[in-house]
Amino acid sequence: MRNKLSQNIYMIKKSLLASVFLFAFTLASVAQLPSVPLKSLNGKAIDSSKLAKNGKPVIISFFATWCKPCMRELRAIAEVYPDWQDETGVNMYIVSIDEAQNANKVKPLVDAESWEYDVLLDEKQEFFNSLGLQSVPHVLVLDGNGKIVYNHSGYTDGSESEIIKAVRKCSSKK
């Protein structure tokens, strides 16, 4: 019985390690953004591959209206975002992964918070899934050429300082 338990634990560890490598490989293999249709809040179609082609860094934050850590992160960034824009020229897109039946909650939330972010809807989670992401909040930073240079899942108070470090690093390479 003990030997069987040891074998099961070994297999679980092996599977977990393989999953971590697969996730890392998936994100690394998607160094550029995939082409997936998104919608703006006013219904305009947006191609995800075109989000980072202006020579300036871009932050993409995936969120959901029901996600409390997402709200804390977006509120924390909102306090410093105008300064980040002035300093680096960064543009930020927040991408809601709320399903279609909940997408009507996104605009009232954004309006109530007075967020100045560009807001996109990924109602079928195609963009989110094409990047191999698993949970929200999830932040990507792209350099001016659209290459993913930073990715982070989850939020703890103060972690926005890591985001701006990544933005500064790629904006100083000009």
VMD Tcl script that builds the backbone (N, CA, C; Angstrom):
set m [mol new atoms 522]
animate dup $m
set s [atomselect $m all]
$s set {name element resname resid chain x y z} {
  {N N MET 1 A 0.827 -1.198 0.000}
  {CA C MET 1 A 0.000 0.000 0.000}
  {C C MET 1 A 0.869 1.259 0.000}
  {N N ARG 2 A 1.917 1.257 0.828}
  {CA C ARG 2 A 2.795 2.414 0.927}
  {C C ARG 2 A 3.530 2.650 -0.399}
  {N N ASN 3 A 3.954 1.565 -1.045}
  {CA C ASN 3 A 4.646 1.674 -2.325}
  {C C ASN 3 A 3.715 2.263 -3.390}
  {N N LYS 4 A 2.462 1.863 -3.383}
  {CA C LYS 4 A 1.472 2.370 -4.328}
  {C C LYS 4 A 1.253 3.872 -4.111}
  {N N LEU 5 A 1.193 4.294 -2.840}
  {CA C LEU 5 A 1.028 5.708 -2.517}
  {C C LEU 5 A 2.224 6.508 -3.006}
  {N N SER 6 A 3.434 5.988 -2.828}
  {CA C SER 6 A 4.643 6.670 -3.295}
  {C C SER 6 A 4.628 6.816 -4.811}
  {N N GLN 7 A 4.169 5.781 -5.506}
  {CA C GLN 7 A 4.082 5.843 -6.955}
  {C C GLN 7 A 3.076 6.914 -7.399}
  {N N ASN 8 A 1.939 6.974 -6.706}
  {CA C ASN 8 A 0.926 7.977 -7.044}
  {C C ASN 8 A 1.448 9.390 -6.819}
  {N N ILE 9 A 2.145 9.609 -5.723}
  {CA C ILE 9 A 2.714 10.930 -5.435}
  {C C ILE 9 A 3.742 11.289 -6.495}
  {N N TYR 10 A 4.564 10.334 -6.878}
  {CA C TYR 10 A 5.563 10.571 -7.918}
  {C C TYR 10 A 4.895 10.960 -9.235}
  {N N MET 11 A 3.820 10.260 -9.599}
  {CA C MET 11 A 3.121 10.552 -10.851}
  {C C MET 11 A 2.463 11.940 -10.798}
  {N N ILE 12 A 1.919 12.310 -9.647}
  {CA C ILE 12 A 1.311 13.641 -9.504}
  {C C ILE 12 A 2.376 14.710 -9.665}
  {N N LYS 13 A 3.521 14.534 -9.012}
  {CA C LYS 13 A 4.617 15.501 -9.130}
  {C C LYS 13 A 5.097 15.599 -10.575}
  {N N LYS 14 A 5.217 14.471 -11.233}
  {CA C LYS 14 A 5.668 14.443 -12.616}
  {C C LYS 14 A 4.665 15.172 -13.522}
  {N N SER 15 A 3.375 14.935 -13.297}
  {CA C SER 15 A 2.338 15.605 -14.093}
  {C C SER 15 A 2.345 17.111 -13.849}
  {N N LEU 16 A 2.504 17.510 -12.602}
  {CA C LEU 16 A 2.539 18.929 -12.269}
  {C C LEU 16 A 3.736 19.604 -12.925}
  {N N LEU 17 A 4.880 18.976 -12.863}
  {CA C LEU 17 A 6.083 19.525 -13.480}
  {C C LEU 17 A 5.902 19.633 -14.997}
  {N N ALA 18 A 5.324 18.629 -15.595}
  {CA C ALA 18 A 5.076 18.661 -17.039}
  {C C ALA 18 A 4.119 19.798 -17.396}
  {N N SER 19 A 3.114 20.028 -16.558}
  {CA C SER 19 A 2.165 21.120 -16.803}
  {C C SER 19 A 2.849 22.476 -16.742}
  {N N VAL 20 A 3.737 22.647 -15.773}
  {CA C VAL 20 A 4.471 23.911 -15.644}
  {C C VAL 20 A 5.323 24.151 -16.883}
  {N N PHE 21 A 6.038 23.134 -17.329}
  {CA C PHE 21 A 6.859 23.273 -18.535}
  {C C PHE 21 A 6.002 23.545 -19.770}
  {N N LEU 22 A 4.868 22.881 -19.866}
  {CA C LEU 22 A 3.974 23.091 -21.004}
  {C C LEU 22 A 3.471 24.528 -21.035}
  {N N PHE 23 A 3.075 25.061 -19.868}
  {CA C PHE 23 A 2.612 26.445 -19.799}
  {C C PHE 23 A 3.725 27.394 -20.216}
  {N N ALA 24 A 4.922 27.194 -19.685}
  {CA C ALA 24 A 6.054 28.063 -20.023}
  {C C ALA 24 A 6.359 27.980 -21.521}
  {N N PHE 25 A 6.330 26.787 -22.071}
  {CA C PHE 25 A 6.589 26.602 -23.497}
  {C C PHE 25 A 5.507 27.279 -24.334}
  {N N THR 26 A 4.240 27.127 -23.900}
  {CA C THR 26 A 3.138 27.722 -24.646}
  {C C THR 26 A 3.293 29.231 -24.710}
  {N N LEU 27 A 3.561 29.877 -23.577}
  {CA C LEU 27 A 3.699 31.325 -23.579}
  {C C LEU 27 A 4.939 31.755 -24.348}
  {N N ALA 28 A 6.024 30.995 -24.214}
  {CA C ALA 28 A 7.246 31.343 -24.947}
  {C C ALA 28 A 7.036 31.205 -26.454}
  {N N SER 29 A 6.250 30.208 -26.847}
  {CA C SER 29 A 6.030 30.011 -28.277}
  {C C SER 29 A 5.079 31.057 -28.856}
  {N N VAL 30 A 4.404 31.789 -27.983}
  {CA C VAL 30 A 3.505 32.853 -28.418}
  {C C VAL 30 A 4.182 34.188 -28.084}
  {N N ALA 31 A 5.396 34.362 -28.593}
  {CA C ALA 31 A 6.152 35.574 -28.298}
  {C C ALA 31 A 5.455 36.808 -28.853}
  {N N GLN 32 A 4.677 36.629 -29.896}
  {CA C GLN 32 A 3.868 37.700 -30.462}
  {C C GLN 32 A 2.404 37.375 -30.165}
  {N N LEU 33 A 1.576 38.371 -30.186}
  {CA C LEU 33 A 0.156 38.139 -29.924}
  {C C LEU 33 A -0.502 37.407 -31.086}
  {N N PRO 34 A -1.369 36.456 -30.779}
  {CA C PRO 34 A -2.115 35.769 -31.834}
  {C C PRO 34 A -3.202 36.693 -32.397}
  {N N SER 35 A -3.714 36.349 -33.544}
  {CA C SER 35 A -4.787 37.113 -34.173}
  {C C SER 35 A -6.130 36.509 -33.767}
  {N N VAL 36 A -6.811 37.203 -32.854}
  {CA C VAL 36 A -8.099 36.743 -32.337}
  {C C VAL 36 A -9.060 37.937 -32.341}
  {N N PRO 37 A -10.307 37.737 -32.749}
  {CA C PRO 37 A -11.248 38.868 -32.746}
  {C C PRO 37 A -11.703 39.224 -31.333}
  {N N LEU 38 A -11.619 40.515 -31.022}
  {CA C LEU 38 A -12.121 41.063 -29.765}
  {C C LEU 38 A -13.122 42.150 -30.112}
  {N N LYS 39 A -13.835 42.654 -29.102}
  {CA C LYS 39 A -14.766 43.760 -29.323}
  {C C LYS 39 A -14.469 44.870 -28.335}
  {N N SER 40 A -14.606 46.109 -28.805}
  {CA C SER 40 A -14.533 47.243 -27.896}
  {C C SER 40 A -15.884 47.370 -27.195}
  {N N LEU 41 A -15.971 48.254 -26.226}
  {CA C LEU 41 A -17.238 48.439 -25.514}
  {C C LEU 41 A -18.354 48.953 -26.421}
  {N N ASN 42 A -17.978 49.630 -27.505}
  {CA C ASN 42 A -19.012 50.116 -28.428}
  {C C ASN 42 A -19.281 49.130 -29.566}
  {N N GLY 43 A -18.723 47.906 -29.464}
  {CA C GLY 43 A -19.019 46.859 -30.438}
  {C C GLY 43 A -18.078 46.781 -31.621}
  {N N LYS 44 A -17.093 47.665 -31.683}
  {CA C LYS 44 A -16.151 47.654 -32.802}
  {C C LYS 44 A -15.243 46.422 -32.719}
  {N N ALA 45 A -15.042 45.741 -33.866}
  {CA C ALA 45 A -14.160 44.579 -33.925}
  {C C ALA 45 A -12.703 45.030 -33.871}
  {N N ILE 46 A -11.909 44.334 -33.058}
  {CA C ILE 46 A -10.488 44.626 -32.880}
  {C C ILE 46 A -9.718 43.322 -33.038}
  {N N ASP 47 A -8.657 43.340 -33.820}
  {CA C ASP 47 A -7.787 42.173 -33.994}
  {C C ASP 47 A -6.706 42.225 -32.913}
  {N N SER 48 A -6.639 41.206 -32.075}
  {CA C SER 48 A -5.695 41.202 -30.949}
  {C C SER 48 A -4.244 41.344 -31.392}
  {N N SER 49 A -3.909 40.876 -32.577}
  {CA C SER 49 A -2.514 40.950 -33.033}
  {C C SER 49 A -2.078 42.381 -33.331}
  {N N LYS 50 A -3.034 43.299 -33.401}
  {CA C LYS 50 A -2.729 44.691 -33.731}
  {C C LYS 50 A -2.625 45.580 -32.490}
  {N N LEU 51 A -2.708 44.998 -31.297}
  {CA C LEU 51 A -2.703 45.800 -30.078}
  {C C LEU 51 A -1.355 46.440 -29.785}
  {N N ALA 52 A -0.283 45.855 -30.270}
  {CA C ALA 52 A 1.047 46.345 -29.883}
  {C C ALA 52 A 1.938 46.550 -31.092}
  {N N LYS 53 A 1.581 47.443 -31.948}
  {CA C LYS 53 A 2.373 47.659 -33.157}
  {C C LYS 53 A 2.770 49.114 -33.351}
  {N N ASN 54 A 2.737 49.910 -32.272}
  {CA C ASN 54 A 3.009 51.330 -32.447}
  {C C ASN 54 A 4.400 51.758 -31.967}
  {N N GLY 55 A 5.254 50.807 -31.627}
  {CA C GLY 55 A 6.601 51.133 -31.184}
  {C C GLY 55 A 6.710 51.482 -29.711}
  {N N LYS 56 A 5.592 51.487 -28.992}
  {CA C LYS 56 A 5.595 51.803 -27.561}
  {C C LYS 56 A 5.158 50.583 -26.763}
  {N N PRO 57 A 5.571 50.520 -25.494}
  {CA C PRO 57 A 5.160 49.371 -24.679}
  {C C PRO 57 A 3.649 49.342 -24.454}
  {N N VAL 58 A 3.152 48.139 -24.227}
  {CA C VAL 58 A 1.728 47.915 -24.011}
  {C C VAL 58 A 1.553 46.981 -22.821}
  {N N ILE 59 A 0.571 47.311 -22.001}
  {CA C ILE 59 A 0.165 46.423 -20.911}
  {C C ILE 59 A -1.196 45.856 -21.291}
  {N N ILE 60 A -1.340 44.543 -21.141}
  {CA C ILE 60 A -2.636 43.896 -21.344}
  {C C ILE 60 A -2.985 43.200 -20.042}
  {N N SER 61 A -4.102 43.593 -19.458}
  {CA C SER 61 A -4.551 42.998 -18.203}
  {C C SER 61 A -5.864 42.272 -18.429}
  {N N PHE 62 A -5.844 40.974 -18.214}
  {CA C PHE 62 A -7.054 40.165 -18.324}
  {C C PHE 62 A -7.761 40.185 -16.976}
  {N N PHE 63 A -9.088 40.416 -17.007}
  {CA C PHE 63 A -9.850 40.501 -15.771}
  {C C PHE 63 A -11.256 39.972 -15.980}
  {N N ALA 64 A -11.974 39.861 -14.876}
  {CA C ALA 64 A -13.399 39.534 -14.917}
  {C C ALA 64 A -14.088 40.409 -13.877}
  {N N THR 65 A -15.322 40.780 -14.130}
  {CA C THR 65 A -16.033 41.680 -13.222}
  {C C THR 65 A -16.241 41.066 -11.848}
  {N N TRP 66 A -16.280 39.748 -11.762}
  {CA C TRP 66 A -16.506 39.053 -10.499}
  {C C TRP 66 A -15.219 38.805 -9.712}
  {N N CYS 67 A -14.077 39.166 -10.284}
  {CA C CYS 67 A -12.766 38.844 -9.699}
  {C C CYS 67 A -12.284 39.976 -8.782}
  {N N LYS 68 A -12.313 39.759 -7.485}
  {CA C LYS 68 A -11.912 40.792 -6.533}
  {C C LYS 68 A -10.428 41.180 -6.654}
  {N N PRO 69 A -9.498 40.219 -6.799}
  {CA C PRO 69 A -8.101 40.632 -7.003}
  {C C PRO 69 A -7.917 41.455 -8.282}
  {N N CYS 70 A -8.701 41.151 -9.311}
  {CA C CYS 70 A -8.638 41.943 -10.554}
  {C C CYS 70 A -8.999 43.395 -10.274}
  {N N MET 71 A -10.058 43.589 -9.514}
  {CA C MET 71 A -10.511 44.948 -9.208}
  {C C MET 71 A -9.459 45.693 -8.394}
  {N N ARG 72 A -8.846 45.015 -7.416}
  {CA C ARG 72 A -7.801 45.662 -6.609}
  {C C ARG 72 A -6.624 46.065 -7.496}
  {N N GLU 73 A -6.227 45.180 -8.404}
  {CA C GLU 73 A -5.103 45.482 -9.286}
  {C C GLU 73 A -5.428 46.656 -10.215}
  {N N LEU 74 A -6.575 46.623 -10.855}
  {CA C LEU 74 A -6.932 47.684 -11.792}
  {C C LEU 74 A -7.089 49.023 -11.087}
  {N N ARG 75 A -7.607 49.021 -9.868}
  {CA C ARG 75 A -7.717 50.269 -9.096}
  {C C ARG 75 A -6.341 50.795 -8.716}
  {N N ALA 76 A -5.434 49.906 -8.319}
  {CA C ALA 76 A -4.075 50.325 -7.943}
  {C C ALA 76 A -3.346 50.916 -9.148}
  {N N ILE 77 A -3.477 50.281 -10.297}
  {CA C ILE 77 A -2.818 50.789 -11.503}
  {C C ILE 77 A -3.439 52.116 -11.928}
  {N N ALA 78 A -4.750 52.251 -11.767}
  {CA C ALA 78 A -5.429 53.487 -12.168}
  {C C ALA 78 A -4.844 54.705 -11.453}
  {N N GLU 79 A -4.382 54.521 -10.227}
  {CA C GLU 79 A -3.807 55.627 -9.458}
  {C C GLU 79 A -2.504 56.144 -10.064}
  {N N VAL 80 A -1.758 55.265 -10.736}
  {CA C VAL 80 A -0.438 55.645 -11.257}
  {C C VAL 80 A -0.363 55.634 -12.783}
  {N N TYR 81 A -1.405 55.158 -13.433}
  {CA C TYR 81 A -1.391 55.021 -14.890}
  {C C TYR 81 A -1.086 56.318 -15.635}
  {N N PRO 82 A -1.683 57.453 -15.271}
  {CA C PRO 82 A -1.337 58.692 -15.985}
  {C C PRO 82 A 0.166 59.022 -15.891}
  {N N ASP 83 A 0.765 58.765 -14.750}
  {CA C ASP 83 A 2.207 58.986 -14.600}
  {C C ASP 83 A 3.001 58.022 -15.483}
  {N N TRP 84 A 2.560 56.765 -15.542}
  {CA C TRP 84 A 3.231 55.775 -16.388}
  {C C TRP 84 A 3.158 56.206 -17.853}
  {N N GLN 85 A 2.004 56.698 -18.275}
  {CA C GLN 85 A 1.848 57.142 -19.661}
  {C C GLN 85 A 2.783 58.315 -19.963}
  {N N ASP 86 A 2.836 59.285 -19.057}
  {CA C ASP 86 A 3.709 60.447 -19.258}
  {C C ASP 86 A 5.172 60.025 -19.340}
  {N N GLU 87 A 5.562 59.097 -18.482}
  {CA C GLU 87 A 6.959 58.676 -18.409}
  {C C GLU 87 A 7.387 57.788 -19.570}
  {N N THR 88 A 6.529 56.850 -19.980}
  {CA C THR 88 A 6.950 55.808 -20.927}
  {C C THR 88 A 6.147 55.768 -22.224}
  {N N GLY 89 A 5.004 56.429 -22.271}
  {CA C GLY 89 A 4.139 56.347 -23.443}
  {C C GLY 89 A 3.338 55.056 -23.506}
  {N N VAL 90 A 3.343 54.290 -22.434}
  {CA C VAL 90 A 2.661 52.995 -22.404}
  {C C VAL 90 A 1.163 53.163 -22.630}
  {N N ASN 91 A 0.582 52.173 -23.295}
  {CA C ASN 91 A -0.863 52.096 -23.446}
  {C C ASN 91 A -1.315 50.829 -22.741}
  {N N MET 92 A -2.474 50.894 -22.104}
  {CA C MET 92 A -2.978 49.726 -21.378}
  {C C MET 92 A -4.342 49.330 -21.898}
  {N N TYR 93 A -4.467 48.024 -22.180}
  {CA C TYR 93 A -5.740 47.428 -22.545}
  {C C TYR 93 A -6.161 46.519 -21.407}
  {N N ILE 94 A -7.414 46.646 -21.006}
  {CA C ILE 94 A -7.943 45.665 -20.075}
  {C C ILE 94 A -8.941 44.828 -20.859}
  {N N VAL 95 A -8.788 43.522 -20.727}
  {CA C VAL 95 A -9.572 42.585 -21.526}
  {C C VAL 95 A -10.454 41.769 -20.590}
  {N N SER 96 A -11.748 41.995 -20.703}
  {CA C SER 96 A -12.707 41.257 -19.889}
  {C C SER 96 A -12.905 39.867 -20.465}
  {N N ILE 97 A -12.821 38.872 -19.586}
  {CA C ILE 97 A -13.116 37.504 -20.024}
  {C C ILE 97 A -14.514 37.077 -19.573}
  {N N ASP 98 A -15.308 38.057 -19.147}
  {CA C ASP 98 A -16.693 37.755 -18.783}
  {C C ASP 98 A -17.406 37.187 -20.001}
  {N N GLU 99 A -18.207 36.155 -19.775}
  {CA C GLU 99 A -18.961 35.556 -20.869}
  {C C GLU 99 A -20.035 36.530 -21.353}
  {N N ALA 100 A -20.567 36.277 -22.531}
  {CA C ALA 100 A -21.491 37.202 -23.185}
  {C C ALA 100 A -22.645 37.636 -22.280}
  {N N GLN 101 A -23.212 36.719 -21.505}
  {CA C GLN 101 A -24.362 37.078 -20.662}
  {C C GLN 101 A -23.976 38.028 -19.527}
  {N N ASN 102 A -22.681 38.141 -19.214}
  {CA C ASN 102 A -22.226 39.062 -18.165}
  {C C ASN 102 A -21.483 40.274 -18.716}
  {N N ALA 103 A -21.261 40.311 -20.011}
  {CA C ALA 103 A -20.493 41.397 -20.620}
  {C C ALA 103 A -21.153 42.757 -20.411}
  {N N ASN 104 A -22.470 42.762 -20.205}
  {CA C ASN 104 A -23.173 44.027 -19.979}
  {C C ASN 104 A -22.794 44.677 -18.641}
  {N N LYS 105 A -22.056 43.973 -17.793}
  {CA C LYS 105 A -21.609 44.526 -16.513}
  {C C LYS 105 A -20.289 45.293 -16.645}
  {N N VAL 106 A -19.602 45.098 -17.762}
  {CA C VAL 106 A -18.266 45.680 -17.916}
  {C C VAL 106 A -18.319 47.202 -18.041}
  {N N LYS 107 A -19.126 47.713 -18.940}
  {CA C LYS 107 A -19.182 49.173 -19.150}
  {C C LYS 107 A -19.604 49.925 -17.890}
  {N N PRO 108 A -20.667 49.503 -17.188}
  {CA C PRO 108 A -21.021 50.204 -15.952}
  {C C PRO 108 A -19.880 50.196 -14.914}
  {N N LEU 109 A -19.147 49.083 -14.847}
  {CA C LEU 109 A -18.012 49.011 -13.923}
  {C C LEU 109 A -16.932 50.006 -14.320}
  {N N VAL 110 A -16.560 50.010 -15.583}
  {CA C VAL 110 A -15.515 50.911 -16.078}
  {C C VAL 110 A -15.932 52.370 -15.875}
  {N N ASP 111 A -17.182 52.674 -16.169}
  {CA C ASP 111 A -17.689 54.037 -15.985}
  {C C ASP 111 A -17.674 54.443 -14.508}
  {N N ALA 112 A -18.113 53.538 -13.636}
  {CA C ALA 112 A -18.157 53.835 -12.204}
  {C C ALA 112 A -16.752 54.076 -11.635}
  {N N GLU 113 A -15.768 53.362 -12.162}
  {CA C GLU 113 A -14.389 53.497 -11.683}
  {C C GLU 113 A -13.647 54.648 -12.367}
  {N N SER 114 A -14.222 55.180 -13.434}
  {CA C SER 114 A -13.585 56.248 -14.239}
  {C C SER 114 A -12.219 55.816 -14.779}
  {N N TRP 115 A -12.126 54.547 -15.177}
  {CA C TRP 115 A -10.870 54.040 -15.709}
  {C C TRP 115 A -10.615 54.607 -17.087}
  {N N GLU 116 A -9.375 54.959 -17.347}
  {CA C GLU 116 A -8.989 55.518 -18.638}
  {C C GLU 116 A -8.349 54.476 -19.552}
  {N N TYR 117 A -8.495 53.226 -19.209}
  {CA C TYR 117 A -7.926 52.152 -20.009}
  {C C TYR 117 A -8.747 51.932 -21.278}
  {N N ASP 118 A -8.109 51.345 -22.294}
  {CA C ASP 118 A -8.849 50.841 -23.446}
  {C C ASP 118 A -9.434 49.500 -23.023}
  {N N VAL 119 A -10.734 49.351 -23.154}
  {CA C VAL 119 A -11.432 48.164 -22.655}
  {C C VAL 119 A -11.871 47.298 -23.824}
  {N N LEU 120 A -11.538 46.009 -23.746}
  {CA C LEU 120 A -11.901 45.055 -24.787}
  {C C LEU 120 A -12.640 43.874 -24.171}
  {N N LEU 121 A -13.475 43.251 -24.976}
  {CA C LEU 121 A -14.254 42.089 -24.532}
  {C C LEU 121 A -13.766 40.835 -25.250}
  {N N ASP 122 A -13.501 39.808 -24.468}
  {CA C ASP 122 A -13.099 38.489 -24.985}
  {C C ASP 122 A -14.139 37.486 -24.472}
  {N N GLU 123 A -15.377 37.644 -24.952}
  {CA C GLU 123 A -16.523 36.920 -24.409}
  {C C GLU 123 A -16.425 35.407 -24.532}
  {N N LYS 124 A -15.725 34.931 -25.521}
  {CA C LYS 124 A -15.556 33.481 -25.685}
  {C C LYS 124 A -14.210 33.012 -25.129}
  {N N GLN 125 A -13.455 33.926 -24.566}
  {CA C GLN 125 A -12.137 33.664 -23.986}
  {C C GLN 125 A -11.153 33.077 -24.996}
  {N N GLU 126 A -11.350 33.409 -26.267}
  {CA C GLU 126 A -10.458 32.894 -27.311}
  {C C GLU 126 A -9.046 33.478 -27.193}
  {N N PHE 127 A -8.949 34.768 -26.949}
  {CA C PHE 127 A -7.649 35.428 -26.801}
  {C C PHE 127 A -6.945 34.888 -25.558}
  {N N PHE 128 A -7.654 34.861 -24.466}
  {CA C PHE 128 A -7.153 34.351 -23.185}
  {C C PHE 128 A -6.622 32.929 -23.344}
  {N N ASN 129 A -7.427 32.063 -23.948}
  {CA C ASN 129 A -7.045 30.658 -24.119}
  {C C ASN 129 A -5.917 30.491 -25.138}
  {N N SER 130 A -5.898 31.320 -26.180}
  {CA C SER 130 A -4.854 31.180 -27.200}
  {C C SER 130 A -3.466 31.490 -26.637}
  {N N LEU 131 A -3.430 32.243 -25.550}
  {CA C LEU 131 A -2.159 32.540 -24.889}
  {C C LEU 131 A -1.810 31.493 -23.835}
  {N N GLY 132 A -2.695 30.527 -23.634}
  {CA C GLY 132 A -2.448 29.469 -22.650}
  {C C GLY 132 A -2.622 29.936 -21.217}
  {N N LEU 133 A -3.377 30.998 -21.011}
  {CA C LEU 133 A -3.558 31.528 -19.668}
  {C C LEU 133 A -4.582 30.696 -18.912}
  {N N GLN 134 A -4.455 30.711 -17.583}
  {CA C GLN 134 A -5.290 29.852 -16.749}
  {C C GLN 134 A -6.217 30.605 -15.810}
  {N N SER 135 A -5.789 31.788 -15.343}
  {CA C SER 135 A -6.576 32.474 -14.321}
  {C C SER 135 A -6.412 33.984 -14.440}
  {N N VAL 136 A -7.324 34.699 -13.805}
  {CA C VAL 136 A -7.260 36.152 -13.736}
  {C C VAL 136 A -7.075 36.552 -12.278}
  {N N PRO 137 A -6.482 37.698 -12.046}
  {CA C PRO 137 A -5.930 38.620 -13.020}
  {C C PRO 137 A -4.651 38.062 -13.648}
  {N N HIS 138 A -4.416 38.443 -14.880}
  {CA C HIS 138 A -3.191 38.053 -15.589}
  {C C HIS 138 A -2.739 39.254 -16.418}
  {N N VAL 139 A -1.476 39.630 -16.241}
  {CA C VAL 139 A -0.929 40.806 -16.919}
  {C C VAL 139 A 0.199 40.403 -17.845}
  {N N LEU 140 A 0.171 40.969 -19.049}
  {CA C LEU 140 A 1.266 40.841 -19.998}
  {C C LEU 140 A 1.805 42.229 -20.279}
  {N N VAL 141 A 3.123 42.330 -20.447}
  {CA C VAL 141 A 3.737 43.563 -20.935}
  {C C VAL 141 A 4.400 43.215 -22.254}
  {N N LEU 142 A 4.150 44.041 -23.264}
  {CA C LEU 142 A 4.736 43.841 -24.582}
  {C C LEU 142 A 5.643 45.014 -24.898}
  {N N ASP 143 A 6.753 44.711 -25.559}
  {CA C ASP 143 A 7.634 45.801 -25.982}
  {C C ASP 143 A 7.030 46.479 -27.209}
  {N N GLY 144 A 7.704 47.479 -27.724}
  {CA C GLY 144 A 7.190 48.248 -28.855}
  {C C GLY 144 A 7.038 47.467 -30.140}
  {N N ASN 145 A 7.639 46.272 -30.201}
  {CA C ASN 145 A 7.512 45.417 -31.379}
  {C C ASN 145 A 6.437 44.346 -31.204}
  {N N GLY 146 A 5.756 44.362 -30.065}
  {CA C GLY 146 A 4.694 43.390 -29.819}
  {C C GLY 146 A 5.164 42.096 -29.194}
  {N N LYS 147 A 6.417 42.034 -28.755}
  {CA C LYS 147 A 6.936 40.817 -28.129}
  {C C LYS 147 A 6.585 40.823 -26.638}
  {N N ILE 148 A 6.087 39.687 -26.145}
  {CA C ILE 148 A 5.752 39.551 -24.732}
  {C C ILE 148 A 7.048 39.501 -23.929}
  {N N VAL 149 A 7.227 40.477 -23.035}
  {CA C VAL 149 A 8.460 40.557 -22.246}
  {C C VAL 149 A 8.214 40.321 -20.758}
  {N N TYR 150 A 6.950 40.265 -20.358}
  {CA C TYR 150 A 6.618 40.057 -18.942}
  {C C TYR 150 A 5.237 39.438 -18.870}
  {N N ASN 151 A 5.068 38.475 -17.995}
  {CA C ASN 151 A 3.731 37.953 -17.731}
  {C C ASN 151 A 3.629 37.571 -16.271}
  {N N HIS 152 A 2.467 37.833 -15.708}
  {CA C HIS 152 A 2.270 37.562 -14.291}
  {C C HIS 152 A 0.808 37.230 -14.032}
  {N N SER 153 A 0.600 36.212 -13.239}
  {CA C SER 153 A -0.747 35.802 -12.850}
  {C C SER 153 A -0.952 36.095 -11.371}
  {N N GLY 154 A -2.128 36.576 -11.022}
  {CA C GLY 154 A -2.451 36.875 -9.630}
  {C C GLY 154 A -2.113 38.312 -9.285}
  {N N TYR 155 A -2.530 38.717 -8.089}
  {CA C TYR 155 A -2.240 40.071 -7.637}
  {C C TYR 155 A -2.039 40.088 -6.130}
  {N N THR 156 A -0.987 40.770 -5.731}
  {CA C THR 156 A -0.787 41.108 -4.330}
  {C C THR 156 A -0.508 42.600 -4.287}
  {N N ASP 157 A -0.891 43.234 -3.189}
  {CA C ASP 157 A -0.699 44.678 -3.072}
  {C C ASP 157 A 0.749 45.039 -3.375}
  {N N GLY 158 A 0.924 46.018 -4.245}
  {CA C GLY 158 A 2.261 46.486 -4.599}
  {C C GLY 158 A 2.872 45.818 -5.812}
  {N N SER 159 A 2.235 44.766 -6.338}
  {CA C SER 159 A 2.841 44.069 -7.480}
  {C C SER 159 A 2.817 44.891 -8.760}
  {N N GLU 160 A 2.081 45.997 -8.760}
  {CA C GLU 160 A 2.103 46.867 -9.935}
  {C C GLU 160 A 3.489 47.472 -10.145}
  {N N SER 161 A 4.311 47.497 -9.093}
  {CA C SER 161 A 5.684 48.012 -9.253}
  {C C SER 161 A 6.504 47.126 -10.191}
  {N N GLU 162 A 6.198 45.834 -10.235}
  {CA C GLU 162 A 6.882 44.932 -11.161}
  {C C GLU 162 A 6.463 45.213 -12.604}
  {N N ILE 163 A 5.213 45.592 -12.774}
  {CA C ILE 163 A 4.713 45.900 -14.118}
  {C C ILE 163 A 5.447 47.113 -14.680}
  {N N ILE 164 A 5.535 48.179 -13.892}
  {CA C ILE 164 A 6.196 49.383 -14.398}
  {C C ILE 164 A 7.684 49.148 -14.609}
  {N N LYS 165 A 8.300 48.286 -13.816}
  {CA C LYS 165 A 9.715 47.952 -14.052}
  {C C LYS 165 A 9.883 47.338 -15.437}
  {N N ALA 166 A 8.985 46.423 -15.787}
  {CA C ALA 166 A 9.045 45.776 -17.107}
  {C C ALA 166 A 8.802 46.793 -18.216}
  {N N VAL 167 A 7.862 47.703 -17.998}
  {CA C VAL 167 A 7.565 48.734 -18.995}
  {C C VAL 167 A 8.772 49.647 -19.178}
  {N N ARG 168 A 9.362 50.073 -18.067}
  {CA C ARG 168 A 10.535 50.961 -18.147}
  {C C ARG 168 A 11.693 50.278 -18.865}
  {N N LYS 169 A 11.870 49.004 -18.583}
  {CA C LYS 169 A 12.963 48.254 -19.199}
  {C C LYS 169 A 12.803 48.231 -20.721}
  {N N CYS 170 A 11.606 47.961 -21.214}
  {CA C CYS 170 A 11.453 47.886 -22.668}
  {C C CYS 170 A 11.328 49.273 -23.301}
  {N N SER 171 A 10.917 50.279 -22.553}
  {CA C SER 171 A 10.841 51.612 -23.145}
  {C C SER 171 A 12.215 52.276 -23.174}
  {N N SER 172 A 13.163 51.784 -22.385}
  {CA C SER 172 A 14.519 52.357 -22.387}
  {C C SER 172 A 15.410 51.744 -23.458}
  {N N LYS 173 A 14.926 50.718 -24.155}
  {CA C LYS 173 A 15.719 50.044 -25.190}
  {C C LYS 173 A 15.683 50.784 -26.519}
  {N N LYS 174 A 15.050 51.919 -26.582}
  {CA C LYS 174 A 14.908 52.651 -27.844}
  {C C LYS 174 A 16.190 53.327 -28.219}
}
mol reanalyze $m
mol bondsrecalc $m
mol representation Tube
mol addrep $m
